[in-house]
Amino acid sequence: MPDGCALVTGGARGIGAATARSLAEMGWPVGVNYRSDPDRAEAVVAEIEAAGNRAVAIEADITAPNAIDDLFSRLEHEFGPVLVLVNNAGMRADALSPQLRDEEWTRVIETNLSAAFRTTKRALRPMLKARFGRVVNVASVVGPRANAGQSNYAASKAGLIGFTRTVAVEVARRGVTVNAVAPGFVETQLTAGIGNGLVDAIPAKRAGTPEEVAACVRFLASDEASYVTGTTLTVDGGLSA
């Protein structure tokens, strides 16, 4: 494992917290990024440290372009270059398209897609220099599949999948992989209120867990996945099948 660390955006809860814990178990020092929940972020760090691993909670609003460099610089000072980046931070602002306000569209696109572009851009130079890097973007089955009331969310996640594939092709020969995971219905705060009746449509007949998604991220971040790039791993209990 090269000298460096992992960064998980939106790492204070749900899939992000489970991913931070999983990457720490692999031996990566982990930056747990959060925007507005320091207590939860510090709790994740405490869990990681209790297991004998290293982590730090770092506040940053990744929708602010000038916050990205400061986030990375603080983590580089603490642990070294970010060689594993998990773009997990996300949000919803649901409404049917005719009722969707411009600011709801913009906030979702900025958080789910534009921020991932900026963090990936900042991470790539050290990765390319090290000839090792792992970028994993947390997309959604809503990206390639319509879900009424989520045109902004679907657009952001479909864009994230396209971004993943394109950047993967650009950097593949330098030992850097770029992949996505596309969760289906996973029980987190982000999915609260949208599960009514959905479980019946899932062949597995249950919701997923953050830990199940984190296990897929962990694989994509591992040495075993060094020949896996530009792909999207769907984690949905058979829903998209």
N, C-alpha and C positions, 0 to 999 in steps of 0.2 A: 504494500500500500504506500503510495507516495506521501511525502510530507504535505499536509494541508488539512482542510476541514470541509465540512458540509454546511450548507445553509438551507433552511426550510422556511419559506415565507408563509405567513399565516400559521405558524407552528404552535400556537398556544392551545389549540383544541382540535377535536375531531381527527380527520385524516392527517393533518399537519402534525399534531402531537404524537400520534401513533408512529408516523414516519420518523420524527426526530428520535424517538426512543429506539426504533429499529436500526437506524443508521448508527446511533451510538453503540448499540450492541455489536455492530460490525467493527468497531474500533475508531470510527470517525469522531473527532471533536465536532460538536454541532452548535451552530448558531440558530437559536429559536427566535425568529422574527415575530413581532406582534405590533399591532397598531394601537389598540385601546384596552387591552386586558392584561396588565402587568402581573396580576396575582396568578392567573392561569399559566402564563409563560414561566414565571418563577417556579410554579409547582412542577411543571414539566422538567425544568432544569434540575430541581431537587430530586425528582425520581431518577433521572439519568445519573446524577452524581452519587446517589445512594447505591446504585449498581456498580460503582467504581469507574464510571466513565466521565467524560468532560463535556460541558455545555455552558453556554452563556445566553441569556435573554437580551435581545437587542430591539429597542423600539424604533420603528421607522414606518412612515406612511409611504408605501412604495408607489403610490400614484403620483407622488411629488418627484419630478425628475431629479431635483437637486438633492434628494434624500438618498438616492441609490449609492452614490460614491461614498458618502459618509458611512452608510451601513456596511459596505464591503471593507472600507478602510479600518473600521473598528474591529471587524472580525479578523482581518488579515493581521492586525497588530496583536490580537489575542492568540490566534491559532495558526496563522499562515494563510496561503492562498486558498480560495474556495475552489475545490476540485469536484465537488458534488453539489449541484444546485437543484433544488426541488421547488418549482414554481407552483405552490399550492394555494396561495391567497386567492380568495374568490368571494363574490357576493351575488345576490339576486335582488331584482326590483321588478317583480312580476306585474304584468298587465297586458291585456289584449292590445295589439299594435295600434288600433285607432285611439286608445286611451293612454298610450305610453308617452310620457313627457320627455322632452329632449334631455333634461338633466338625468333622468333615469337611464336612458340609453347611454349617455356619456359616462356616468359613474361605473356602470357595469363593464363597458368596453375598456375603460382605463384600468380598472382593477384586475379584470380577468385576462386581458390580452396585452394592452400597452405596457403594463408593468412587467409582464413576463419578457417582452422584447427588451426592455431596458436592463433588467437584471441579467438576462442571458448575454446581452452585448457586453456588459461590464465583466462578466465571468469568463468570457471566452479567451481573452488575451492571455491570462495566466494559465488556463487549461492548454491552449495551443503551445505555449512555451514549455510546459511540462510534458507535452505529448501524452497527456492523460486528462480526461474529463468526462463527467457524466451530468447531463441535463435531463431531468424528468419533469414534464409538464403535466399537471393534473387537469385533464380535460373533462369530458362528460359524454355519456351516450346521447345526451340532448344535442350535441354538436351535429352528428350525421342524421339524427332522428327528430322529426318535428314534435314539439310539445307546446300546445296552444297556451298562450299567455307568457311565453318566455322567448320572444323573438330576440331580445337583446342578449339574454344569456346564451341562447343557441348560437347566435352570430359570434359571440366572443369565444365560445368553445370550438366551433367549427374553424374559426380563424386560428386558434391555438394549435389545432391539429395540422392545418396547412403550414403554419410557421414551423412546427416541429419537423415536418418532412423536409422542408426547404433548407433549414439550417443544418440538418443532419447531413445532407448531400454536400454542403459547403465545407464541412470540417471533418468528414469521415477519415480522410487519409492521414490526419494528424492525431489519431488515437482518441478522439473525442466522440462520444455517442450522444445522440439527442433523441429521446423517445417520449411518448405520452402514455398515461394510463387514463382510461375512460370509465369511471365508476358509473354504475347504475344507481339504484335506490339504496343509499347507505344511510344508516341512522346517525345523523349529526345535527347540529344546530341549524346548519344551512338548509337541510331538507325538512325542517319542522313544518308541518301543515300541508305537505304535498303527498303524503303517503296513503291517504284515504283511497281504498280500492285498488291501489297500485300493486300490492303484494299478490293479489289474485292473478295478476297478469304475468308474474315472474315464475318461470318454470321451477325454480328452486323453492318457491312458496315461502320466501322469507326475505327480509332486508339483509344487506351485507353489513359488515362491521368495518370500522376504520382500520383495524389491524389486518384485515384481509386485503385491503387496498395497499396498506403499507408494506405487506409482504411482497407484492408485485413491484413496488417502487424499489424495495431492497434488492430484488433480483436484477432489475435494470441498472442499478448502481454498482453491481458486483463485477468482479473480473470475469465471471462465467458468462456475462452478457456482452463481452467485448465485441462480438460480431453481430449484435442486435442493434440496429440504428434506423431511425426514420420510420418507426412503426408505432402503432397505437395498440396497447394491450387493454382489451375490454374486460371489465370486472363487474358483471351485472347479473349473475345467477341465471344466465340464459335469456334475459329479456330481449336483447337485440336479435337473437336467433329466431 
